[in-house]
């Protein structure tokens, strides 16, 4: 492992955590094969806690590492295509794309070549080690499963104009947490990588690469001005960035249902299917990793795709084998049902893994699922985000229901609990609209049970998400709806600031 400071953990840049050392393995585009997954499982078993976590950038994290991963193992991972061939740039954030790239029946263009092209460029240009470790890039092919709403510094989103595919350029600018802004620039597919390389090079021209804390891309754009930055980029390009600006009203398609990938779905390839697998809190035990690798090799094309929603896909399954795969997933303790309460439940590592966390988020989230799965029958995913602090590491986008961890002293003992937020709110409300303050952990299960039951009764139709339902009401009205049901259930005592 390499020494030296890095803002983000990587394969060669381990980071101390509360529960041991953390190592993050970049999986460009989230796609890996059975040999790669088995290699990661072996490391997690021998050196870590016996599991790996899928992150919100479709990486894999190995936690609880208590012995060094030796150089021979590192070299084997590189030979397998895991980790950059150039360790100096391996800490840069994973390249994001839709997990259904190349198999989505509605996508405009397969983005895998762009992901691989940028990954190859990073590996062969060591000067890019001067980029902020949080420098993030996304390619969206315009399909059903969109990643346009993910927070990235630079997003290329496919659009169709007069029968021709272009990429619309979005850049992260403005306040922290705001979605990327549309620059109005349309690019031909062949222009994307030259523009991306130039965006990175202009960043380096304005950055002290020796600084311990480098400016984020968004911070630099805010300081220089987005138009000024783009004019500097234009000076290094042999083509005009602004020639196609006559189509201002044609924007990229953004999905309103981020969990469409869960379940069994036909691919664009005839008679082939992919299965979106639910991972409880994004966690995979080593036996599950090995079992999934076997399934992908036996029934599919030897491909497993991780998602930014901390689940995964097994792809290219012939129709006649779908039922067998579902059965074998069950043997691994996994399923593919979008009705599973875990399908859209997200939690950060919590105080067992992070000093910044006020609560034991993983345990609390698991307790919620155990309680809710036998009491509320969901017919669509509800995105519940459990965060131990305001940094919101597990999920940067808004959720249906967000729980923000806090703790307080009561009767000479520390009590853990959560502020609760619902819906979208405005850009200044990071977690949504606050509805309850300081709800003790013991009261969470019954409160969420009633919130979900009221939602099922009061929603317009089965396609309305919890967030859409919540946004139709003022907070006072929601509290009245939930309180009436909660009190009828015999709960509602205790809590603070309701």
Buried (B, 14 or more C-beta within 10 A) or exposed (E): BBEEEBBBBBBBBBBEBBBBBBBBBBBBBBBBBBBBBBBBBBBBBEBBBBBBBBBBBBBBBBBBBEEEBEEEBBEBBBEBBBBBBBBBBBBBBBBBBBBBBBBBEEBBBBBBBBBBBBBBBBBEBEEBBBBBBBBBBBBBBBBBBBBBBBBBBBBBBBBEEEEEBBBBBBBBBBEEBEBBBBBBBBBEBEBBBBBBBBBBBBBBEEBEEEEEEBBBBBBBBBEBEBEEBBBBBBEBEEEEBEEBEEBEEBBBBEBEBBBBBBBBBEBBBEEBBBBBBBBBBBBBBBBBBBBBBBBBBBBBBBBBBBBBBBBBBBBBBEEEBBEEBBEBBEEBEBBBBBBBBBBBBBBBBBBBBBEBBBBBBBBBBBBBBEBBBEBBEBEBBBBBBBBBBEEBBBBBBBBBBBBBBBBEEEEEEEBBBBBBBBBBBEEEBBBBBBBBBBBBBEBBBBBBBBBBBBBBEBBEEEEBBBBBBBBEBEBEEBBEBBBEBBEEEEBBEEBBEB
